[in-house]
C-alpha cells in the first residue's frame, strides 16, 4: 500500500470517528471516555485522542471528572447550519421572482453575528449575455465594504453597531471608515429599505441589498440584486423596491412580523 493510500485511509478513519462521536452526543449530552468507547466499540486510547483533539478545536468541552460535553461552539455551528438551510429554502422562490422581474442576478447572503461578516449562500443567474459574476461573494466579507453588508449594518441594534466599529475599519482604498462617517448613509438605507453601491467592492458593478429579519426581529442575511455596468440604462429604484419585496417576503417566511 502506497503512502498516499495509507494517508487517505487514515483521514477517512479520523472523519468516521468524529462522526461517530457527534452521533453519540445526539443520544446524550455527556460521555465518559470509557463509557463512550464501549458504546462505539472502539479502543479507549484512540478515542481519547479524538476527544482531546475535538476539545482543542472547541467542538467539545471537558468536565472536571474527565468526561466530555458538547461545547457552546458546536451548538452554535449546528444552529447556524439549521438557520442557513431554512434561510436558503425559504428565500429561493422569492429570489427567482426577483430575478424574473428585474432580469438581473439575484443572490442570498447570510450574516454571522459572531464573525460580524457576510457570505453568499445562493444565487439565481441573470438571463443577460453579460452577467454579474458572484464567485467573489462566496468568501466572508466585512459589512462596510458592499451594499449587502451596509444593508445589514443599517439593521443592527445600536450596541452591535458600536461593537462593529470598535474594531478599526478601512474601505477598499485603505481610508478609515467609522460609524460617524457612515451615519448619513445608514439612515438613508433605513428610510428606503435597501442599500446601493456602485463598484465599491467589485469595480464595474452595481449592487442593491435589502435585509432579511427572523422571527426575533434580528437580521440574518439579505437579498442582493447585482449587475455589471452596461450601455443601457437601469431602473435602480425599481430594482431596489423589488429587492426589498423579496427580502420582506423571505423575512415573513422566517416568522418576522411586519412592523
Rosetta silent file (secondary structure, phi, psi, omega in degrees, C-alpha in Angstrom):
SEQUENCE: XXXXXXXXXXXXXXXXXXXXXXXXXXXXXXXXXXXXXXXXXXXXXXXXXXXXXXXXXXXXXXXXXXXXXXXXXXXXXXXXXXXXXXXXXXXXXXXXXXXXXXXXXXXXXXXXXXXXXXXXXXXXXXXXXXXXXXXXXXXXXXXXXXXXXXXXXXXXXXXXXXXXXXXXXXXXXXXXXXXXXXXXXXXXXXXXXXXXXXXXXXXXXXXXXXXXXXXXXXXXXXXXXXXXXXXXXXXXXXXXXXXXXXXXXXXXXXXXXXX
SCORE:     score description
SCORE:     0.000 S_00000001
   1 L     0.000  129.982 -177.426    0.000    0.000    0.000 S_00000001
   2 L   -73.011  158.490  176.771    1.419    3.374   -1.025 S_00000001
   3 H   -56.770  -36.641 -179.644    1.918    6.238    1.477 S_00000001
   4 H   -64.973  -43.115  178.374   -0.823    8.222   -0.294 S_00000001
   5 H   -63.761  -40.702  178.980   -3.301    5.358    0.086 S_00000001
   6 H   -62.737  -45.146  179.674   -2.334    4.963    3.744 S_00000001
   7 H   -63.059  -40.574 -179.814   -2.826    8.687    4.438 S_00000001
   8 H   -63.642  -43.974  179.444   -6.200    8.655    2.663 S_00000001
   9 H   -64.645  -38.735  179.158   -7.398    5.682    4.696 S_00000001
  10 H   -64.935  -40.937  179.337   -6.196    7.325    7.917 S_00000001
  11 H   -63.305  -43.135  178.347   -8.051   10.541    7.063 S_00000001
  12 H   -62.711  -36.942  178.710  -11.262    8.640    6.382 S_00000001
  13 H   -65.015  -39.302  178.365  -10.829    6.868    9.694 S_00000001
  14 H   -65.133  -45.432  179.751  -10.469   10.157   11.571 S_00000001
  15 H   -62.761  -44.044  179.839  -13.557   11.615    9.917 S_00000001
  16 H   -60.414  -40.948 -179.964  -15.553    8.439   10.598 S_00000001
  17 H   -65.675  -40.788  178.888  -14.551    8.523   14.272 S_00000001
  18 H   -64.069  -40.762  178.375  -15.578   12.193   14.613 S_00000001
  19 H   -63.295  -41.326  177.874  -18.949   11.419   13.010 S_00000001
  20 H   -60.436  -43.111 -179.746  -19.437    8.527   15.454 S_00000001
  21 H   -64.217  -45.265 -178.310  -18.661   10.807   18.393 S_00000001
  22 H   -65.475  -37.883  174.955  -21.026   13.526   17.211 S_00000001
  23 H   -61.414  -38.617  179.221  -23.807   10.993   16.694 S_00000001
  24 H   -62.970  -36.305 -179.377  -23.263    9.785   20.257 S_00000001
  25 H   -75.005   -9.224  170.290  -23.737   13.311   21.582 S_00000001
  26 H   -81.308  -16.215  179.903  -27.161   13.415   19.921 S_00000001
  27 H   -87.802  -38.091  176.786  -28.140   10.488   22.208 S_00000001
  28 L  -153.393  153.152 -170.197  -26.976   12.019   25.491 S_00000001
  29 L   -80.477  -12.629 -174.800  -25.220   15.305   26.413 S_00000001
  30 E  -144.075  138.123 -178.966  -22.235   13.927   28.352 S_00000001
  31 E  -137.064  136.780  165.884  -19.941   10.927   27.937 S_00000001
  32 L   -82.925  156.541 -176.784  -17.051    9.481   29.872 S_00000001
  33 H   -61.885  -47.036 -178.065  -14.196    8.115   27.747 S_00000001
  34 H   -62.992  -43.918 -179.082  -14.635    4.510   28.925 S_00000001
  35 H   -62.794  -43.452 -178.112  -18.424    4.665   28.528 S_00000001
  36 H   -70.342  -37.637  178.033  -18.222    6.124   25.036 S_00000001
  37 H   -61.290  -40.062  177.830  -15.533    3.653   23.936 S_00000001
  38 H   -67.051  -39.700 -179.218  -17.818    0.798   24.998 S_00000001
  39 H   -64.698  -40.319 -177.170  -20.781    2.378   23.206 S_00000001
  40 H   -89.403  -10.408 -178.338  -18.824    2.799   19.950 S_00000001
  41 L    58.429   50.132  179.112  -16.904   -0.473   20.354 S_00000001
  42 L  -130.380  159.687  178.644  -13.558    1.246   19.709 S_00000001
  43 L   -61.610  139.075 -177.748  -10.249    1.288   21.616 S_00000001
  44 H   -63.308  -40.002 -175.136  -10.268    3.709   24.543 S_00000001
  45 H   -64.015  -46.668 -179.884   -6.802    5.152   23.771 S_00000001
  46 H   -66.189  -39.096  178.507   -7.613    6.142   20.182 S_00000001
  47 H   -64.351  -39.354 -179.574  -10.991    7.559   21.169 S_00000001
  48 H   -60.730  -40.380  177.780   -9.381    9.619   23.927 S_00000001
  49 H   -62.752  -42.758  179.333   -7.062   11.247   21.379 S_00000001
  50 H   -61.302  -44.679 -179.853  -10.044   12.068   19.156 S_00000001
  51 H   -63.783  -40.383  178.432  -11.935   13.644   22.061 S_00000001
  52 H   -63.889  -42.657  179.859   -8.884   15.683   23.075 S_00000001
  53 H   -66.088  -38.120  177.115   -8.414   16.940   19.506 S_00000001
  54 H   -66.376  -33.745  176.821  -12.100   17.880   19.259 S_00000001
  55 H   -68.652  -38.556  177.333  -11.755   19.781   22.537 S_00000001
  56 H   -60.728  -35.839  179.753   -8.737   21.678   21.159 S_00000001
  57 L   -85.558    7.276  176.961  -10.927   22.716   18.208 S_00000001
  58 L    66.351   24.069  175.291  -13.639   23.829   20.689 S_00000001
  59 L   -87.588  -25.615  176.449  -16.135   21.229   19.466 S_00000001
  60 E  -130.742  161.062  174.188  -16.225   19.558   22.898 S_00000001
  61 E  -125.843  140.943  179.109  -15.550   20.688   26.457 S_00000001
  62 E   -93.597  136.324  178.088  -14.005   18.524   29.164 S_00000001
  63 L   -89.579  169.288 -176.827  -15.664   18.337   32.587 S_00000001
  64 L   -62.728  -29.076 -178.712  -13.837   18.127   35.919 S_00000001
  65 L   -85.250    5.359  177.912  -14.456   14.375   36.147 S_00000001
  66 L    91.988   -3.860  177.620  -12.761   13.785   32.771 S_00000001
  67 L   -81.899  174.779 -177.089  -15.954   13.332   30.788 S_00000001
  68 E  -126.514  146.376  176.323  -16.852   15.396   27.725 S_00000001
  69 E  -130.603  157.000  175.207  -19.832   17.547   26.777 S_00000001
  70 E   -64.183  133.972 -176.790  -20.839   19.302   23.563 S_00000001
  71 L   -82.263  164.406  175.575  -19.347   22.799   23.564 S_00000001
  72 H   -62.359  -33.964  179.624  -21.167   26.062   23.036 S_00000001
  73 H   -65.870  -40.400  178.061  -19.224   26.462   19.772 S_00000001
  74 H   -64.476  -41.338  178.316  -20.510   23.128   18.450 S_00000001
  75 H   -65.424  -36.832  178.068  -24.074   24.102   19.338 S_00000001
  76 H   -65.037  -42.659  179.314  -23.580   27.477   17.639 S_00000001
  77 H   -63.754  -42.741  179.519  -22.335   25.793   14.467 S_00000001
  78 H   -62.996  -43.261  178.349  -25.261   23.354   14.468 S_00000001
  79 H   -62.468  -40.946  179.574  -27.730   26.177   14.971 S_00000001
  80 H   -64.324  -37.628  178.594  -26.113   28.148   12.168 S_00000001
  81 H   -65.411  -42.511  177.994  -26.375   25.203    9.766 S_00000001
  82 H   -63.302  -44.734 -179.158  -30.076   24.780   10.505 S_00000001
  83 H   -62.523  -43.123 -179.798  -30.660   28.504   10.097 S_00000001
  84 H   -63.689  -39.948  179.174  -28.755   28.620    6.797 S_00000001
  85 H   -63.878  -45.993  177.806  -30.717   25.657    5.437 S_00000001
  86 H   -62.291  -43.124 -178.281  -34.052   27.284    6.368 S_00000001
  87 H   -60.776  -46.552 -179.237  -32.902   30.627    5.002 S_00000001
  88 H   -64.751  -44.782 -178.383  -31.906   29.165    1.639 S_00000001
  89 H   -62.759  -44.370 -176.780  -35.074   27.095    1.286 S_00000001
  90 H   -73.932  -36.806 -175.641  -37.409   29.975    2.123 S_00000001
  91 H   -74.275  -31.157 -167.953  -35.518   32.631    0.144 S_00000001
  92 H   -56.606  -48.683 -179.738  -35.071   30.748   -3.133 S_00000001
  93 H   -62.343  -31.794  178.075  -38.568   31.171   -4.638 S_00000001
  94 H   -73.712  -30.483  173.888  -38.502   34.893   -3.800 S_00000001
  95 H   -66.231  -42.553  177.832  -35.078   35.159   -5.432 S_00000001
  96 H   -59.885  -43.548 -179.809  -36.476   33.551   -8.585 S_00000001
  97 H   -63.836  -40.959  179.071  -39.356   36.037   -8.630 S_00000001
  98 H   -65.986  -41.133  177.691  -36.954   38.973   -8.181 S_00000001
  99 H   -62.781  -42.283 -178.438  -34.689   37.699  -10.973 S_00000001
 100 H   -66.370  -32.870 -179.334  -37.673   37.255  -13.293 S_00000001
 101 H   -75.766  -35.845 -173.898  -38.886   40.791  -12.531 S_00000001
 102 H  -104.526  -21.123 -175.266  -35.519   42.515  -12.962 S_00000001
 103 L    63.526   26.745  177.840  -33.625   40.075  -15.259 S_00000001
 104 L  -120.616  155.510  178.979  -30.578   40.592  -13.036 S_00000001
 105 E   -59.209  130.166 -178.078  -28.556   38.148  -10.953 S_00000001
 106 E  -120.171  132.549 -173.314  -30.162   37.733   -7.536 S_00000001
 107 E  -126.243  160.933  172.551  -28.245   36.438   -4.531 S_00000001
 108 E  -118.079  126.618  174.180  -28.765   35.404   -0.942 S_00000001
 109 E  -115.206  147.293  176.497  -26.222   36.398    1.699 S_00000001
 110 E  -110.092  147.603  179.172  -26.114   35.174    5.293 S_00000001
 111 E  -111.719  130.030  175.517  -24.927   37.210    8.272 S_00000001
 112 E  -107.671  112.112 -174.438  -22.908   35.679   11.118 S_00000001
 113 L   -77.584   -8.514  172.352  -23.145   37.900   14.193 S_00000001
 114 L   -82.060  -44.132  177.073  -20.147   36.213   15.822 S_00000001
 115 L   -77.762  -24.618 -172.220  -17.843   36.898   12.895 S_00000001
 116 L    58.675   44.743  179.413  -19.685   40.165   12.064 S_00000001
 117 E  -140.849  169.288  177.944  -19.330   39.226    8.405 S_00000001
 118 E  -122.891  160.026  175.394  -21.466   38.053    5.475 S_00000001
 119 E  -150.547  143.639  178.371  -21.142   35.303    2.889 S_00000001
 120 E   -76.584  135.226  179.872  -23.157   34.414   -0.227 S_00000001
 121 E  -107.425  -31.831 -170.910  -25.164   31.180    0.051 S_00000001
 122 E  -154.079  158.961  178.614  -27.173   31.014   -3.153 S_00000001
 123 E  -153.442  147.251  172.389  -27.670   32.765   -6.498 S_00000001
 124 E  -119.746  118.517 -170.153  -30.105   32.853   -9.407 S_00000001
 125 L   -73.442  150.198  173.695  -28.332   33.908  -12.599 S_00000001
 126 L   -68.243  158.065  173.800  -29.394   36.729  -14.888 S_00000001
 127 L   -96.598    8.517  176.913  -30.618   35.969  -18.404 S_00000001
 128 L   -75.793  149.844  176.133  -28.426   38.748  -19.824 S_00000001
 129 L   -60.822  -37.314  177.510  -25.469   37.710  -22.037 S_00000001
 130 L  -104.334  115.593 -172.540  -23.169   39.724  -19.742 S_00000001
 131 L  -115.912  160.262  171.013  -23.798   38.691  -16.147 S_00000001
 132 L   -71.901  130.197  178.397  -22.599   39.578  -12.685 S_00000001
 133 L   -93.881  114.070 -169.705  -20.016   37.004  -11.560 S_00000001
 134 L   -96.281    2.757 -177.037  -20.856   36.193   -7.952 S_00000001
 135 H   -57.730  -33.138 -177.778  -17.976   33.863   -7.068 S_00000001
 136 H   -65.128  -19.947 -178.788  -16.164   36.722   -5.307 S_00000001
 137 H   -87.009   -3.268 -179.943  -19.012   36.937   -2.789 S_00000001
 138 L   -87.916   37.578  174.690  -18.531   33.338   -1.645 S_00000001
 139 L  -134.929  150.306  177.398  -15.979   34.494    0.905 S_00000001
 140 L   -63.458  131.853 -173.606  -16.518   36.008    4.343 S_00000001
 141 E  -135.361  140.792  176.479  -16.621   39.787    3.940 S_00000001
 142 E   -66.195  152.857 -169.854  -16.764   42.738    6.345 S_00000001
 143 H   -71.312  -31.333 -171.310  -20.043   44.616    6.410 S_00000001
 144 H   -81.944    2.292 -171.532  -18.916   48.119    5.450 S_00000001
 145 H   -95.785   -8.526 -174.103  -17.446   47.098    2.086 S_00000001
 146 L  -153.499  168.508  177.166  -20.544   46.461   -0.029 S_00000001
 147 H   -60.319  -40.798 -178.104  -24.256   47.107   -0.429 S_00000001
 148 H   -61.423  -41.453  178.485  -25.045   43.694    1.031 S_00000001
 149 H   -72.952  -38.227 -177.737  -23.090   44.447    4.183 S_00000001
 150 H   -66.453  -36.429  176.403  -24.307   48.024    4.509 S_00000001
 151 H   -62.028  -36.671  178.375  -27.951   46.935    4.394 S_00000001
 152 H   -73.813  -40.975  175.800  -27.221   44.607    7.282 S_00000001
 153 H   -54.812  -43.752 -177.232  -25.263   47.275    9.175 S_00000001
 154 L   -65.613  -18.634 -177.855  -28.258   49.595    8.936 S_00000001
 155 L   -98.722   -4.594 -178.123  -30.437   46.914   10.545 S_00000001
 156 L   -74.629  148.469  172.477  -28.186   46.136   13.514 S_00000001
 157 L   -60.637  153.959 -177.763  -29.126   47.274   17.038 S_00000001
 158 H   -53.420  -40.232 -179.366  -27.163   50.361   18.187 S_00000001
 159 H   -63.563  -41.281  179.115  -24.965   48.312   20.548 S_00000001
 160 H   -65.713  -36.331  176.804  -23.988   45.911   17.755 S_00000001
 161 H   -62.339  -46.559  179.494  -23.147   48.860   15.501 S_00000001
 162 H   -61.096  -42.401 -179.569  -20.874   50.355   18.147 S_00000001
 163 H   -64.653  -37.886  179.854  -19.201   46.974   18.681 S_00000001
 164 H   -62.124  -45.146 -176.843  -18.618   46.543   14.935 S_00000001
 165 H   -85.626    0.930  172.389  -16.825   49.877   14.636 S_00000001
 166 H   -66.648  -26.617  171.687  -14.876   49.305   17.860 S_00000001
 167 L   -86.016  128.042  179.466  -12.510   47.430   15.529 S_00000001
 168 L   -56.046  132.541 -177.781  -10.717   49.919   13.207 S_00000001
 169 E  -122.349  145.210  174.735  -12.203   49.683    9.698 S_00000001
 170 E  -133.314  153.447  177.670  -10.918   50.847    6.318 S_00000001
 171 L   -83.148 -174.176 -174.964  -12.534   50.832    2.881 S_00000001
 172 L   -65.937  -16.750  177.986  -11.135   49.114   -0.219 S_00000001
 173 L   -98.848    6.612  177.087   -8.842   52.099   -0.794 S_00000001
 174 L    84.549    9.923 -179.774   -7.463   51.981    2.742 S_00000001
 175 L   -87.082  140.288 -178.953   -9.347   55.019    4.033 S_00000001
 176 E   -60.545  141.356  175.980  -10.692   54.894    7.606 S_00000001
 177 E  -125.919  128.946 -179.097  -14.405   54.175    7.988 S_00000001
 178 L  -127.222  168.104  176.251  -16.223   54.974   11.231 S_00000001
 179 H   -60.817  -40.541  179.965  -19.780   54.855   12.497 S_00000001
 180 H   -63.525  -41.083 -178.047  -19.910   58.624   12.335 S_00000001
 181 H   -69.725  -19.168 -178.150  -18.723   58.719    8.727 S_00000001
 182 H  -103.665   -3.875 -173.057  -21.430   56.212    7.753 S_00000001
 183 H   -54.863  -45.718 -177.150  -24.333   57.610    9.807 S_00000001
 184 H   -64.464  -42.999 -179.602  -25.945   59.517    6.931 S_00000001
 185 H   -65.748  -41.737  179.408  -25.723   56.553    4.542 S_00000001
 186 H   -65.416  -35.171  177.908  -27.107   54.124    7.138 S_00000001
 187 H   -65.758  -41.160  179.575  -30.001   56.494    7.848 S_00000001
 188 H   -64.498  -38.716  179.103  -30.847   56.636    4.134 S_00000001
 189 H   -63.402  -42.713  177.799  -30.798   52.827    3.948 S_00000001
 190 H   -62.663  -38.393 -178.109  -33.226   52.591    6.879 S_00000001
 191 H   -69.175  -40.976 -176.547  -35.506   55.136    5.228 S_00000001
 192 H   -87.831  -29.349 -177.546  -35.588   53.450    1.802 S_00000001
 193 L    94.286    0.839  178.405  -35.321   49.823    2.936 S_00000001
 194 L  -154.683  154.243  178.961  -32.376   48.993    0.687 S_00000001
 195 E  -107.501  152.952  175.620  -28.719   49.855    0.126 S_00000001
 196 E  -140.079  139.259  173.930  -26.969   50.539   -3.183 S_00000001
 197 E  -136.811  150.924 -179.965  -23.292   50.773   -4.092 S_00000001
 198 E  -118.932   98.775  175.459  -21.532   51.376   -7.398 S_00000001
 199 L    69.282   18.117 -177.709  -18.277   49.469   -7.706 S_00000001
 200 L   -62.933  -46.459 -178.645  -17.378   49.749   -4.018 S_00000001
 201 L  -102.729  -42.457 -179.804  -16.152   46.188   -3.694 S_00000001
 202 L  -117.902  107.250 -177.775  -16.149   44.872   -7.270 S_00000001
 203 L   -54.821  143.421  176.626  -15.247   47.541   -9.856 S_00000001
 204 L    80.718   12.557  179.858  -17.625   47.893  -12.783 S_00000001
 205 E  -132.558  157.403  173.935  -20.635   46.513  -10.941 S_00000001
 206 E  -125.045  143.831  178.554  -23.642   47.852   -9.066 S_00000001
 207 E  -140.740  144.001  170.949  -25.481   46.072   -6.271 S_00000001
 208 E  -121.006  153.152 -179.918  -28.543   46.647   -4.154 S_00000001
 209 E  -148.468  142.399  172.779  -29.433   44.775   -0.978 S_00000001
 210 E  -126.462  139.296 -173.021  -32.336   44.623    1.446 S_00000001
 211 E   -76.034  152.558  174.316  -32.017   42.917    4.837 S_00000001
 212 E  -108.728  130.925  178.907  -33.758   39.712    5.941 S_00000001
 213 E  -114.184  152.541  177.889  -35.057   39.535    9.529 S_00000001
 214 L  -100.708 -170.510 -177.458  -36.149   36.488   11.517 S_00000001
 215 L   -67.393  -14.353  176.425  -38.983   35.962   13.987 S_00000001
 216 L   -98.089   12.835  178.993  -36.966   37.645   16.738 S_00000001
 217 L    63.547   30.629  177.820  -36.588   40.757   14.599 S_00000001
 218 L  -108.010  139.702  179.094  -32.862   40.074   14.178 S_00000001
 219 E   -72.220  132.322 -178.647  -31.089   40.472   10.847 S_00000001
 220 E  -123.056   -7.292 -179.313  -29.883   37.120    9.471 S_00000001
 221 E   170.365 -157.860 -179.301  -28.959   37.998    5.897 S_00000001
 222 E  -163.559  155.265  169.825  -30.064   39.858    2.805 S_00000001
 223 E   -94.682  132.909 -178.740  -31.328   39.617   -0.746 S_00000001
 224 E  -121.875  135.721  170.095  -28.909   41.145   -3.251 S_00000001
 225 E  -119.939  125.266 -173.354  -29.527   42.093   -6.869 S_00000001
 226 E  -136.576  151.090 -179.806  -26.332   42.884   -8.790 S_00000001
 227 E  -152.746  152.508  174.788  -25.342   43.645  -12.349 S_00000001
 228 E   -79.953  156.053  177.396  -22.268   44.693  -14.380 S_00000001
 229 L   -59.937  136.075  179.430  -22.114   48.136  -15.941 S_00000001
 230 L  -132.581  168.478  177.136  -23.871   48.244  -19.323 S_00000001
 231 L   -73.949  -31.275 -179.870  -24.543   50.772  -22.040 S_00000001
 232 L   -77.911  152.288 -179.609  -28.299   50.525  -21.460 S_00000001
 233 L   -76.161  154.428 -179.596  -29.911   52.372  -18.547 S_00000001
 234 L  -125.574  133.531  178.569  -31.053   50.505  -15.427 S_00000001
 235 L   -83.141   87.883 -175.423  -34.036   51.473  -13.266 S_00000001
 236 H   -63.967  -34.159  179.607  -32.265   51.349   -9.892 S_00000001
 237 H   -64.088  -44.312  178.612  -35.363   52.454   -7.988 S_00000001
 238 H   -63.544  -43.565  179.964  -37.407   49.582   -9.394 S_00000001
 239 H   -64.329  -40.702  178.568  -34.648   47.088   -8.641 S_00000001
 240 H   -61.468  -44.255  179.352  -34.323   48.419   -5.085 S_00000001
 241 H   -65.937  -40.325  178.530  -38.052   48.063   -4.439 S_00000001
 242 H   -63.201  -42.172  177.775  -38.095   44.580   -5.965 S_00000001
 243 H   -60.133  -44.814 -179.538  -35.140   43.574   -3.795 S_00000001
 244 H   -63.304  -40.880  179.125  -36.913   44.892   -0.696 S_00000001
 245 H   -62.742  -41.843  179.280  -40.101   42.987   -1.525 S_00000001
 246 H   -65.248  -41.399  179.380  -38.152   39.723   -1.915 S_00000001
 247 H   -65.843  -40.789 -179.741  -36.309   40.288    1.371 S_00000001
 248 H   -69.076  -38.164  176.518  -39.514   41.083    3.242 S_00000001
 249 H   -63.501  -39.250  176.166  -41.293   38.031    1.838 S_00000001
 250 H   -64.846  -42.061  179.117  -38.345   35.899    2.984 S_00000001
 251 H   -59.881  -43.851  178.335  -38.457   37.553    6.413 S_00000001
 252 H   -60.946  -39.294  177.728  -42.157   36.741    6.760 S_00000001
 253 H   -63.238  -25.586  178.173  -41.347   33.128    5.865 S_00000001
 254 L   -90.329    2.072  176.972  -38.860   33.083    8.756 S_00000001
 255 L   102.760    3.544  179.159  -41.502   34.318   11.205 S_00000001
 256 L   -70.377  137.749  177.401  -40.886   38.053   11.049 S_00000001
 257 L  -100.911  123.847 -178.320  -43.967   40.164   11.763 S_00000001
 258 L   -55.327  131.166  178.068  -44.191   43.255    9.596 S_00000001
 259 L   -69.446    0.000    0.000  -43.629   46.405   11.635 S_00000001
